[in-house]
Amino acid sequence: MFDIDPILYIGISQSFFSGLLISLKRPATTADKIMSAWIFLICIEFLFALLNKNLVSIYSFPFVAFTYGPLLYLYVLFMTEPSRKFNTYSLFHFIPFTIFFTVSVLFRAQPLVENLNAFFEPDRFKSLRIIYGLSFFLSLTIYSSLTFNRIRLHQQKLRDVVSYTSGVITLNWLKVVSISFYAIYVMLFILGGLDILGNYIPFDPYYITFGFLTLFSFMFAFYGIRQSMIAEVSNEAESKKDEKYSRSGLKENQAEEYLQNLLAYVEKNKPYLDQNLNINDLASMTGIPRHYITQVLNETHGRNFFTFINEYRIREVLERFSDSKYNHYTILAIAFDSGFNSKSTFNAFFKRQTGLTPREYRSNPRESLIHQGQT
C-alpha cells in the first residue's frame, strides 16, 4: 500500500508557512485574510488526515473541503470589491460545511466510508454517503462557476477604466488556477467513480488530493503574496454602471462637445504613450468628469476606454513604422514605446486594425498599403 505520510508532512509544512506568509502581508486586506484562512484550513485538513490515519479517529469523512468553494468565491468577491464588509451573510456560505462537520464528528466511530468499493453498500449510511458525495461535487461546481463569472465581469468592467492589461488587476492568474483546481477535482471524482463501480483504480484517489492540495497551496501563496489591492480600479469599475445610466443631466450637444474636446486633447498631447494610463488620469488632464468620459465614449463614440486608447496606440505604431528613424527598433520596442505594455494585447489590436500581423505589415509595405485602403 502506498505510504501517504510523507506527502502529509510536506503538505502540513508547506501550507502552514504559506498561510503564515499571506497573513503577514501589509497592508492586510479582507481578501488576504480569507486566502490565509483557506490555506490554514488546508493545513488543518492535512493534520487531521495524518491523525485520523495513525492515531485516533477524528472524523468519519473529510469535511474541510466544503470550505474550498466558498473561500475561493469570497476571495474573488472581496478582491474585486475591497470596500465590501464581511458580515453575517457571508457566513451563510459555510452552512454545508457546518452540517457535514457535525455529521462527520457525530458518526466518527461509524464505518461510513471505509473504502470506495463499499460506497453503495446497502447499509443505513448509504443515503448519507450519496448526499455527501453529491453535495461536495455541487459545492465545487457552483462556487467555481460563480468565481469564474465574477472574474469575467470584473475584467469586462476594467475595459471602461484602464488602457492596459496586468495580471495584478485582471486576476488572470486566479482564473487559471481556479479552473485548474476545479478540473483536477472533477478528474478525481471520475477516478473515484471508476473505483466505486468496478475497482478499476489500483490506488485510493482520495490520497491524490493531498498531493494536489500541496501544489495549490504553494500556487495560491505565490500569487497571493504578489497580488496587490485593486481598490481604486475596482471601485471605479463598480461605480460605472450607476454613473453611466444616470446620465447626470448630460445632454446630446454637451456629450458631443465633451467628445470633441477629448479627441482633440488625446491627439495633441498623446497621453496614451503612458503605459499605465487610466480614466482617472485622463479626467484630471482634460477636466472632464470621469463618468462623462465613460458615457461619451460608450454612447457617442461607440468604444470603451480600453479600446479607445489602444486604437491611438496602434496609430502611433503605424506612424513609427513609416518613419525611417525607427527602422533599427524592434517591433516590440516600438509597441512598448507607443504605450502598450502587453505583447498579446498589441498583436490582437494590430491584427484587428490592419488585418495583418505586425511582422507582415512591416516587412511588406505594399501589402500594408492595400490593407489600409481596404479598411
Helices and strands as residue ranges (DSSP letters): H 5-23, H 30-54, G 64-67, H 68-80, G 88-94, H 95-106, G 116-118, H 126-158, H 167-170, H 172-198, H 205-226, H 231-246, G 247-249, H 252-269, G 271-273, H 279-286, H 290-295, I 296-301, H 305-321, G 324-326, H 331-337, H 343-354, H 358-363, H 365-374
